Amino acid sequence: MTKLTVRYKNERTLKQLLSHAEEQYNHYKEYGFISDVNYWQAKVNDYRAQLYALYHEREEFDKLEQI
């Protein structure tokens, strides 16, 4: 298992970045820009992993189910 280091220690910032990435993903998916869709999907996955790692680091396991 790979150890993921948390780049963003602020939960609110991570949630905002995740929300923006999800909006961009849906926007580009709607218009059919495949390379942009792939980029934003990777960003969404990265931010979700960051949020997961942050919650795990803080031992807030009840919030893991929300991701």
N, CA, C and O atoms as a Maestro MAE file, in Angstrom:
{
 s_m_m2io_version
 :::
 2.0.0
}

f_m_ct {
 s_m_title
 :::
 protein
 m_atom[268] {
  # First column is atom index #
  i_m_mmod_type
  r_m_x_coord
  r_m_y_coord
  r_m_z_coord
  i_m_residue_number
  s_m_chain_name
  s_m_pdb_residue_name
  s_m_pdb_atom_name
  i_m_atomic_number
  :::
  1 25 0.836 -1.168 0.000 1 A "MET " " N  " 7
  2 3 0.000 0.000 0.000 1 A "MET " " CA " 6
  3 2 0.886 1.239 0.000 1 A "MET " " C  " 6
  4 15 1.847 1.319 0.766 1 A "MET " " O  " 8
  5 25 0.570 2.187 -0.843 2 A "THR " " N  " 7
  6 3 1.339 3.411 -0.957 2 A "THR " " CA " 6
  7 2 0.902 4.408 0.095 2 A "THR " " C  " 6
  8 15 -0.291 4.602 0.329 2 A "THR " " O  " 8
  9 25 1.873 5.033 0.720 3 A "LYS " " N  " 7
  10 3 1.589 6.056 1.717 3 A "LYS " " CA " 6
  11 2 1.325 7.370 0.987 3 A "LYS " " C  " 6
  12 15 2.187 7.863 0.260 3 A "LYS " " O  " 8
  13 25 0.147 7.930 1.179 4 A "LEU " " N  " 7
  14 3 -0.232 9.186 0.546 4 A "LEU " " CA " 6
  15 2 -0.020 10.310 1.540 4 A "LEU " " C  " 6
  16 15 -0.579 10.298 2.636 4 A "LEU " " O  " 8
  17 25 0.786 11.277 1.151 5 A "THR " " N  " 7
  18 3 0.998 12.423 2.028 5 A "THR " " CA " 6
  19 2 -0.057 13.467 1.727 5 A "THR " " C  " 6
  20 15 -0.414 13.691 0.570 5 A "THR " " O  " 8
  21 25 -0.543 14.090 2.753 6 A "VAL " " N  " 7
  22 3 -1.604 15.085 2.612 6 A "VAL " " CA " 6
  23 2 -0.971 16.427 2.258 6 A "VAL " " C  " 6
  24 15 -0.175 16.965 3.029 6 A "VAL " " O  " 8
  25 25 -1.323 16.963 1.097 7 A "ARG " " N  " 7
  26 3 -0.783 18.255 0.667 7 A "ARG " " CA " 6
  27 2 -1.579 19.406 1.244 7 A "ARG " " C  " 6
  28 15 -1.026 20.472 1.514 7 A "ARG " " O  " 8
  29 25 -2.861 19.202 1.434 8 A "TYR " " N  " 7
  30 3 -3.725 20.257 1.950 8 A "TYR " " CA " 6
  31 2 -4.219 19.844 3.333 8 A "TYR " " C  " 6
  32 15 -4.888 18.822 3.482 8 A "TYR " " O  " 8
  33 25 -3.890 20.634 4.328 9 A "LYS " " N  " 7
  34 3 -4.290 20.303 5.694 9 A "LYS " " CA " 6
  35 2 -5.646 20.906 6.053 9 A "LYS " " C  " 6
  36 15 -6.200 20.602 7.110 9 A "LYS " " O  " 8
  37 25 -6.177 21.751 5.185 10 A "ASN " " N  " 7
  38 3 -7.439 22.420 5.451 10 A "ASN " " CA " 6
  39 2 -8.579 21.667 4.765 10 A "ASN " " C  " 6
  40 15 -8.609 21.561 3.539 10 A "ASN " " O  " 8
  41 25 -9.500 21.152 5.548 11 A "GLU " " N  " 7
  42 3 -10.622 20.372 5.011 11 A "GLU " " CA " 6
  43 2 -11.494 21.203 4.078 11 A "GLU " " C  " 6
  44 15 -11.927 20.715 3.035 11 A "GLU " " O  " 8
  45 25 -11.750 22.447 4.445 12 A "ARG " " N  " 7
  46 3 -12.606 23.317 3.634 12 A "ARG " " CA " 6
  47 2 -11.992 23.566 2.259 12 A "ARG " " C  " 6
  48 15 -12.696 23.540 1.249 12 A "ARG " " O  " 8
  49 25 -10.693 23.805 2.218 13 A "THR " " N  " 7
  50 3 -10.007 24.024 0.943 13 A "THR " " CA " 6
  51 2 -10.113 22.789 0.062 13 A "THR " " C  " 6
  52 15 -10.393 22.893 -1.132 13 A "THR " " O  " 8
  53 25 -9.890 21.631 0.648 14 A "LEU " " N  " 7
  54 3 -9.983 20.388 -0.119 14 A "LEU " " CA " 6
  55 2 -11.389 20.179 -0.675 14 A "LEU " " C  " 6
  56 15 -11.552 19.768 -1.824 14 A "LEU " " O  " 8
  57 25 -12.400 20.461 0.139 15 A "LYS " " N  " 7
  58 3 -13.775 20.294 -0.327 15 A "LYS " " CA " 6
  59 2 -14.092 21.266 -1.456 15 A "LYS " " C  " 6
  60 15 -14.801 20.906 -2.396 15 A "LYS " " O  " 8
  61 25 -13.579 22.491 -1.381 16 A "GLN " " N  " 7
  62 3 -13.797 23.465 -2.445 16 A "GLN " " CA " 6
  63 2 -13.105 23.026 -3.732 16 A "GLN " " C  " 6
  64 15 -13.680 23.126 -4.816 16 A "GLN " " O  " 8
  65 25 -11.878 22.543 -3.611 17 A "LEU " " N  " 7
  66 3 -11.153 22.059 -4.790 17 A "LEU " " CA " 6
  67 2 -11.866 20.861 -5.415 17 A "LEU " " C  " 6
  68 15 -11.976 20.765 -6.638 17 A "LEU " " O  " 8
  69 25 -12.347 19.957 -4.575 18 A "LEU " " N  " 7
  70 3 -13.070 18.790 -5.069 18 A "LEU " " CA " 6
  71 2 -14.353 19.208 -5.779 18 A "LEU " " C  " 6
  72 15 -14.669 18.690 -6.850 18 A "LEU " " O  " 8
  73 25 -15.085 20.134 -5.190 19 A "SER " " N  " 7
  74 3 -16.323 20.609 -5.788 19 A "SER " " CA " 6
  75 2 -16.060 21.254 -7.146 19 A "SER " " C  " 6
  76 15 -16.787 21.006 -8.107 19 A "SER " " O  " 8
  77 25 -15.025 22.079 -7.221 20 A "HIS " " N  " 7
  78 3 -14.680 22.737 -8.489 20 A "HIS " " CA " 6
  79 2 -14.277 21.703 -9.543 20 A "HIS " " C  " 6
  80 15 -14.691 21.793 -10.699 20 A "HIS " " O  " 8
  81 25 -13.475 20.729 -9.139 21 A "ALA " " N  " 7
  82 3 -13.036 19.698 -10.081 21 A "ALA " " CA " 6
  83 2 -14.221 18.882 -10.590 21 A "ALA " " C  " 6
  84 15 -14.266 18.533 -11.770 21 A "ALA " " O  " 8
  85 25 -15.179 18.573 -9.719 22 A "GLU " " N  " 7
  86 3 -16.365 17.834 -10.146 22 A "GLU " " CA " 6
  87 2 -17.201 18.655 -11.123 22 A "GLU " " C  " 6
  88 15 -17.720 18.113 -12.099 22 A "GLU " " O  " 8
  89 25 -17.335 19.961 -10.869 23 A "GLU " " N  " 7
  90 3 -18.074 20.839 -11.786 23 A "GLU " " CA " 6
  91 2 -17.404 20.882 -13.154 23 A "GLU " " C  " 6
  92 15 -18.076 20.785 -14.181 23 A "GLU " " O  " 8
  93 25 -16.082 21.029 -13.170 24 A "GLN " " N  " 7
  94 3 -15.351 21.081 -14.433 24 A "GLN " " CA " 6
  95 2 -15.452 19.754 -15.175 24 A "GLN " " C  " 6
  96 15 -15.603 19.731 -16.396 24 A "GLN " " O  " 8
  97 25 -15.371 18.660 -14.443 25 A "TYR " " N  " 7
  98 3 -15.501 17.334 -15.050 25 A "TYR " " CA " 6
  99 2 -16.856 17.206 -15.755 25 A "TYR " " C  " 6
  100 15 -16.928 16.776 -16.906 25 A "TYR " " O  " 8
  101 25 -17.914 17.579 -15.057 26 A "ASN " " N  " 7
  102 3 -19.252 17.492 -15.650 26 A "ASN " " CA " 6
  103 2 -19.417 18.430 -16.836 26 A "ASN " " C  " 6
  104 15 -20.069 18.085 -17.821 26 A "ASN " " O  " 8
  105 25 -18.831 19.605 -16.742 27 A "HIS " " N  " 7
  106 3 -18.921 20.582 -17.831 27 A "HIS " " CA " 6
  107 2 -18.258 20.039 -19.098 27 A "HIS " " C  " 6
  108 15 -18.859 20.060 -20.172 27 A "HIS " " O  " 8
  109 25 -17.026 19.554 -18.975 28 A "TYR " " N  " 7
  110 3 -16.306 19.066 -20.150 28 A "TYR " " CA " 6
  111 2 -16.892 17.754 -20.664 28 A "TYR " " C  " 6
  112 15 -16.850 17.476 -21.862 28 A "TYR " " O  " 8
  113 25 -17.434 16.956 -19.760 29 A "LYS " " N  " 7
  114 3 -18.067 15.703 -20.183 29 A "LYS " " CA " 6
  115 2 -19.305 16.002 -21.027 29 A "LYS " " C  " 6
  116 15 -19.571 15.322 -22.018 29 A "LYS " " O  " 8
  117 25 -20.053 17.022 -20.625 30 A "GLU " " N  " 7
  118 3 -21.269 17.402 -21.353 30 A "GLU " " CA " 6
  119 2 -20.955 17.813 -22.793 30 A "GLU " " C  " 6
  120 15 -21.716 17.517 -23.714 30 A "GLU " " O  " 8
  121 25 -19.817 18.503 -22.971 31 A "TYR " " N  " 7
  122 3 -19.452 18.986 -24.305 31 A "TYR " " CA " 6
  123 2 -18.553 18.032 -25.070 31 A "TYR " " C  " 6
  124 15 -18.231 18.293 -26.229 31 A "TYR " " O  " 8
  125 25 -18.140 16.929 -24.451 32 A "GLY " " N  " 7
  126 3 -17.414 15.880 -25.157 32 A "GLY " " CA " 6
  127 2 -15.931 16.104 -25.357 32 A "GLY " " C  " 6
  128 15 -15.351 15.530 -26.280 32 A "GLY " " O  " 8
  129 25 -15.295 16.913 -24.531 33 A "PHE " " N  " 7
  130 3 -13.850 17.117 -24.629 33 A "PHE " " CA " 6
  131 2 -13.143 16.022 -23.831 33 A "PHE " " C  " 6
  132 15 -12.961 16.140 -22.619 33 A "PHE " " O  " 8
  133 25 -12.750 14.960 -24.525 34 A "ILE " " N  " 7
  134 3 -12.244 13.746 -23.873 34 A "ILE " " CA " 6
  135 2 -10.968 14.003 -23.078 34 A "ILE " " C  " 6
  136 15 -10.866 13.544 -21.940 34 A "ILE " " O  " 8
  137 25 -9.999 14.714 -23.628 35 A "SER " " N  " 7
  138 3 -8.741 14.923 -22.900 35 A "SER " " CA " 6
  139 2 -8.972 15.762 -21.643 35 A "SER " " C  " 6
  140 15 -8.361 15.505 -20.605 35 A "SER " " O  " 8
  141 25 -9.846 16.760 -21.732 36 A "ASP " " N  " 7
  142 3 -10.156 17.566 -20.558 36 A "ASP " " CA " 6
  143 2 -10.938 16.759 -19.518 36 A "ASP " " C  " 6
  144 15 -10.747 16.928 -18.314 36 A "ASP " " O  " 8
  145 25 -11.814 15.887 -19.996 37 A "VAL " " N  " 7
  146 3 -12.570 15.019 -19.084 37 A "VAL " " CA " 6
  147 2 -11.609 14.125 -18.308 37 A "VAL " " C  " 6
  148 15 -11.751 13.952 -17.097 37 A "VAL " " O  " 8
  149 25 -10.641 13.564 -19.005 38 A "ASN " " N  " 7
  150 3 -9.665 12.697 -18.341 38 A "ASN " " CA " 6
  151 2 -8.854 13.466 -17.303 38 A "ASN " " C  " 6
  152 15 -8.585 12.956 -16.215 38 A "ASN " " O  " 8
  153 25 -8.465 14.696 -17.641 39 A "TYR " " N  " 7
  154 3 -7.704 15.528 -16.711 39 A "TYR " " CA " 6
  155 2 -8.515 15.806 -15.449 39 A "TYR " " C  " 6
  156 15 -8.020 15.633 -14.335 39 A "TYR " " O  " 8
  157 25 -9.768 16.241 -15.631 40 A "TRP " " N  " 7
  158 3 -10.582 16.598 -14.460 40 A "TRP " " CA " 6
  159 2 -10.996 15.377 -13.660 40 A "TRP " " C  " 6
  160 15 -11.165 15.472 -12.444 40 A "TRP " " O  " 8
  161 25 -11.165 14.231 -14.310 41 A "GLN " " N  " 7
  162 3 -11.455 13.001 -13.574 41 A "GLN " " CA " 6
  163 2 -10.268 12.634 -12.688 41 A "GLN " " C  " 6
  164 15 -10.447 12.206 -11.548 41 A "GLN " " O  " 8
  165 25 -9.063 12.802 -13.213 42 A "ALA " " N  " 7
  166 3 -7.865 12.530 -12.409 42 A "ALA " " CA " 6
  167 2 -7.776 13.491 -11.230 42 A "ALA " " C  " 6
  168 15 -7.381 13.092 -10.134 42 A "ALA " " O  " 8
  169 25 -8.142 14.760 -11.446 43 A "LYS " " N  " 7
  170 3 -8.141 15.737 -10.358 43 A "LYS " " CA " 6
  171 2 -9.166 15.361 -9.288 43 A "LYS " " C  " 6
  172 15 -8.876 15.438 -8.094 43 A "LYS " " O  " 8
  173 25 -10.357 14.957 -9.714 44 A "VAL " " N  " 7
  174 3 -11.394 14.540 -8.768 44 A "VAL " " CA " 6
  175 2 -10.888 13.376 -7.931 44 A "VAL " " C  " 6
  176 15 -11.036 13.375 -6.709 44 A "VAL " " O  " 8
  177 25 -10.294 12.387 -8.583 45 A "ASN " " N  " 7
  178 3 -9.769 11.225 -7.866 45 A "ASN " " CA " 6
  179 2 -8.666 11.626 -6.893 45 A "ASN " " C  " 6
  180 15 -8.598 11.109 -5.778 45 A "ASN " " O  " 8
  181 25 -7.802 12.551 -7.316 46 A "ASP " " N  " 7
  182 3 -6.716 13.008 -6.455 46 A "ASP " " CA " 6
  183 2 -7.256 13.736 -5.234 46 A "ASP " " C  " 6
  184 15 -6.811 13.472 -4.117 46 A "ASP " " O  " 8
  185 25 -8.201 14.642 -5.420 47 A "TYR " " N  " 7
  186 3 -8.748 15.394 -4.293 47 A "TYR " " CA " 6
  187 2 -9.533 14.485 -3.337 47 A "TYR " " C  " 6
  188 15 -9.495 14.685 -2.122 47 A "TYR " " O  " 8
  189 25 -10.229 13.508 -3.872 48 A "ARG " " N  " 7
  190 3 -10.918 12.547 -3.001 48 A "ARG " " CA " 6
  191 2 -9.913 11.750 -2.175 48 A "ARG " " C  " 6
  192 15 -10.133 11.503 -0.989 48 A "ARG " " O  " 8
  193 25 -8.827 11.354 -2.796 49 A "ALA " " N  " 7
  194 3 -7.786 10.618 -2.076 49 A "ALA " " CA " 6
  195 2 -7.145 11.505 -1.012 49 A "ALA " " C  " 6
  196 15 -6.843 11.041 0.087 49 A "ALA " " O  " 8
  197 25 -6.936 12.781 -1.337 50 A "GLN " " N  " 7
  198 3 -6.378 13.713 -0.363 50 A "GLN " " CA " 6
  199 2 -7.311 13.882 0.839 50 A "GLN " " C  " 6
  200 15 -6.870 13.904 1.988 50 A "GLN " " O  " 8
  201 25 -8.605 13.999 0.548 51 A "LEU " " N  " 7
  202 3 -9.589 14.151 1.614 51 A "LEU " " CA " 6
  203 2 -9.645 12.889 2.476 51 A "LEU " " C  " 6
  204 15 -9.726 12.966 3.702 51 A "LEU " " O  " 8
  205 25 -9.600 11.745 1.829 52 A "TYR " " N  " 7
  206 3 -9.581 10.468 2.540 52 A "TYR " " CA " 6
  207 2 -8.355 10.389 3.449 52 A "TYR " " C  " 6
  208 15 -8.458 9.997 4.612 52 A "TYR " " O  " 8
  209 25 -7.198 10.764 2.910 53 A "ALA " " N  " 7
  210 3 -5.959 10.711 3.687 53 A "ALA " " CA " 6
  211 2 -6.003 11.691 4.860 53 A "ALA " " C  " 6
  212 15 -5.508 11.385 5.945 53 A "ALA " " O  " 8
  213 25 -6.590 12.861 4.643 54 A "LEU " " N  " 7
  214 3 -6.712 13.847 5.717 54 A "LEU " " CA " 6
  215 2 -7.579 13.313 6.846 54 A "LEU " " C  " 6
  216 15 -7.214 13.418 8.017 54 A "LEU " " O  " 8
  217 25 -8.727 12.741 6.497 55 A "TYR " " N  " 7
  218 3 -9.613 12.179 7.514 55 A "TYR " " CA " 6
  219 2 -8.942 11.012 8.238 55 A "TYR " " C  " 6
  220 15 -9.083 10.858 9.451 55 A "TYR " " O  " 8
  221 25 -8.216 10.199 7.484 56 A "HIS " " N  " 7
  222 3 -7.550 9.053 8.094 56 A "HIS " " CA " 6
  223 2 -6.440 9.526 9.031 56 A "HIS " " C  " 6
  224 15 -6.240 8.955 10.103 56 A "HIS " " O  " 8
  225 25 -5.727 10.563 8.625 57 A "GLU " " N  " 7
  226 3 -4.657 11.118 9.457 57 A "GLU " " CA " 6
  227 2 -5.212 11.694 10.758 57 A "GLU " " C  " 6
  228 15 -4.595 11.571 11.817 57 A "GLU " " O  " 8
  229 25 -6.370 12.316 10.666 58 A "ARG " " N  " 7
  230 3 -7.006 12.911 11.842 58 A "ARG " " CA " 6
  231 2 -7.825 11.902 12.641 58 A "ARG " " C  " 6
  232 15 -8.337 12.210 13.717 58 A "ARG " " O  " 8
  233 25 -7.938 10.702 12.100 59 A "GLU " " N  " 7
  234 3 -8.730 9.626 12.697 59 A "GLU " " CA " 6
  235 2 -10.211 9.999 12.819 59 A "GLU " " C  " 6
  236 15 -10.874 9.657 13.798 59 A "GLU " " O  " 8
  237 25 -10.704 10.698 11.818 60 A "GLU " " N  " 7
  238 3 -12.126 11.038 11.742 60 A "GLU " " CA " 6
  239 2 -12.794 10.029 10.800 60 A "GLU " " C  " 6
  240 15 -13.202 10.359 9.687 60 A "GLU " " O  " 8
  241 25 -12.888 8.810 11.280 61 A "PHE " " N  " 7
  242 3 -13.339 7.716 10.417 61 A "PHE " " CA " 6
  243 2 -14.806 7.819 10.053 61 A "PHE " " C  " 6
  244 15 -15.226 7.255 9.042 61 A "PHE " " O  " 8
  245 25 -15.603 8.529 10.852 62 A "ASP " " N  " 7
  246 3 -17.019 8.686 10.523 62 A "ASP " " CA " 6
  247 2 -17.208 9.538 9.257 62 A "ASP " " C  " 6
  248 15 -18.219 9.398 8.569 62 A "ASP " " O  " 8
  249 25 -16.256 10.409 8.950 63 A "LYS " " N  " 7
  250 3 -16.356 11.249 7.756 63 A "LYS " " CA " 6
  251 2 -15.918 10.513 6.483 63 A "LYS " " C  " 6
  252 15 -16.179 10.986 5.377 63 A "LYS " " O  " 8
  253 25 -15.265 9.381 6.630 64 A "LEU " " N  " 7
  254 3 -14.802 8.620 5.469 64 A "LEU " " CA " 6
  255 2 -15.969 8.146 4.615 64 A "LEU " " C  " 6
  256 15 -15.845 8.024 3.396 64 A "LEU " " O  " 8
  257 25 -17.095 7.882 5.250 65 A "GLU " " N  " 7
  258 3 -18.258 7.387 4.517 65 A "GLU " " CA " 6
  259 2 -18.866 8.460 3.630 65 A "GLU " " C  " 6
  260 15 -19.588 8.135 2.688 65 A "GLU " " O  " 8
  261 25 -18.594 9.731 3.906 66 A "GLN " " N  " 7
  262 3 -19.159 10.831 3.135 66 A "GLN " " CA " 6
  263 2 -18.471 11.021 1.786 66 A "GLN " " C  " 6
  264 15 -19.040 11.631 0.881 66 A "GLN " " O  " 8
  265 25 -17.275 10.514 1.649 67 A "ILE " " N  " 7
  266 3 -16.495 10.735 0.419 67 A "ILE " " CA " 6
  267 2 -17.076 9.931 -0.729 67 A "ILE " " C  " 6
  268 15 -16.559 9.985 -1.845 67 A "ILE " " O  " 8
  :::
 }
 m_bond[267] {
  # First column is bond index #
  i_m_from
  i_m_to
  i_m_order
  :::
  1 1 2 1
  2 2 3 1
  3 3 4 2
  4 3 5 1
  5 5 6 1
  6 6 7 1
  7 7 8 2
  8 7 9 1
  9 9 10 1
  10 10 11 1
  11 11 12 2
  12 11 13 1
  13 13 14 1
  14 14 15 1
  15 15 16 2
  16 15 17 1
  17 17 18 1
  18 18 19 1
  19 19 20 2
  20 19 21 1
  21 21 22 1
  22 22 23 1
  23 23 24 2
  24 23 25 1
  25 25 26 1
  26 26 27 1
  27 27 28 2
  28 27 29 1
  29 29 30 1
  30 30 31 1
  31 31 32 2
  32 31 33 1
  33 33 34 1
  34 34 35 1
  35 35 36 2
  36 35 37 1
  37 37 38 1
  38 38 39 1
  39 39 40 2
  40 39 41 1
  41 41 42 1
  42 42 43 1
  43 43 44 2
  44 43 45 1
  45 45 46 1
  46 46 47 1
  47 47 48 2
  48 47 49 1
  49 49 50 1
  50 50 51 1
  51 51 52 2
  52 51 53 1
  53 53 54 1
  54 54 55 1
  55 55 56 2
  56 55 57 1
  57 57 58 1
  58 58 59 1
  59 59 60 2
  60 59 61 1
  61 61 62 1
  62 62 63 1
  63 63 64 2
  64 63 65 1
  65 65 66 1
  66 66 67 1
  67 67 68 2
  68 67 69 1
  69 69 70 1
  70 70 71 1
  71 71 72 2
  72 71 73 1
  73 73 74 1
  74 74 75 1
  75 75 76 2
  76 75 77 1
  77 77 78 1
  78 78 79 1
  79 79 80 2
  80 79 81 1
  81 81 82 1
  82 82 83 1
  83 83 84 2
  84 83 85 1
  85 85 86 1
  86 86 87 1
  87 87 88 2
  88 87 89 1
  89 89 90 1
  90 90 91 1
  91 91 92 2
  92 91 93 1
  93 93 94 1
  94 94 95 1
  95 95 96 2
  96 95 97 1
  97 97 98 1
  98 98 99 1
  99 99 100 2
  100 99 101 1
  101 101 102 1
  102 102 103 1
  103 103 104 2
  104 103 105 1
  105 105 106 1
  106 106 107 1
  107 107 108 2
  108 107 109 1
  109 109 110 1
  110 110 111 1
  111 111 112 2
  112 111 113 1
  113 113 114 1
  114 114 115 1
  115 115 116 2
  116 115 117 1
  117 117 118 1
  118 118 119 1
  119 119 120 2
  120 119 121 1
  121 121 122 1
  122 122 123 1
  123 123 124 2
  124 123 125 1
  125 125 126 1
  126 126 127 1
  127 127 128 2
  128 127 129 1
  129 129 130 1
  130 130 131 1
  131 131 132 2
  132 131 133 1
  133 133 134 1
  134 134 135 1
  135 135 136 2
  136 135 137 1
  137 137 138 1
  138 138 139 1
  139 139 140 2
  140 139 141 1
  141 141 142 1
  142 142 143 1
  143 143 144 2
  144 143 145 1
  145 145 146 1
  146 146 147 1
  147 147 148 2
  148 147 149 1
  149 149 150 1
  150 150 151 1
  151 151 152 2
  152 151 153 1
  153 153 154 1
  154 154 155 1
  155 155 156 2
  156 155 157 1
  157 157 158 1
  158 158 159 1
  159 159 160 2
  160 159 161 1
  161 161 162 1
  162 162 163 1
  163 163 164 2
  164 163 165 1
  165 165 166 1
  166 166 167 1
  167 167 168 2
  168 167 169 1
  169 169 170 1
  170 170 171 1
  171 171 172 2
  172 171 173 1
  173 173 174 1
  174 174 175 1
  175 175 176 2
  176 175 177 1
  177 177 178 1
  178 178 179 1
  179 179 180 2
  180 179 181 1
  181 181 182 1
  182 182 183 1
  183 183 184 2
  184 183 185 1
  185 185 186 1
  186 186 187 1
  187 187 188 2
  188 187 189 1
  189 189 190 1
  190 190 191 1
  191 191 192 2
  192 191 193 1
  193 193 194 1
  194 194 195 1
  195 195 196 2
  196 195 197 1
  197 197 198 1
  198 198 199 1
  199 199 200 2
  200 199 201 1
  201 201 202 1
  202 202 203 1
  203 203 204 2
  204 203 205 1
  205 205 206 1
  206 206 207 1
  207 207 208 2
  208 207 209 1
  209 209 210 1
  210 210 211 1
  211 211 212 2
  212 211 213 1
  213 213 214 1
  214 214 215 1
  215 215 216 2
  216 215 217 1
  217 217 218 1
  218 218 219 1
  219 219 220 2
  220 219 221 1
  221 221 222 1
  222 222 223 1
  223 223 224 2
  224 223 225 1
  225 225 226 1
  226 226 227 1
  227 227 228 2
  228 227 229 1
  229 229 230 1
  230 230 231 1
  231 231 232 2
  232 231 233 1
  233 233 234 1
  234 234 235 1
  235 235 236 2
  236 235 237 1
  237 237 238 1
  238 238 239 1
  239 239 240 2
  240 239 241 1
  241 241 242 1
  242 242 243 1
  243 243 244 2
  244 243 245 1
  245 245 246 1
  246 246 247 1
  247 247 248 2
  248 247 249 1
  249 249 250 1
  250 250 251 1
  251 251 252 2
  252 251 253 1
  253 253 254 1
  254 254 255 1
  255 255 256 2
  256 255 257 1
  257 257 258 1
  258 258 259 1
  259 259 260 2
  260 259 261 1
  261 261 262 1
  262 262 263 1
  263 263 264 2
  264 263 265 1
  265 265 266 1
  266 266 267 1
  267 267 268 2
  :::
 }
}
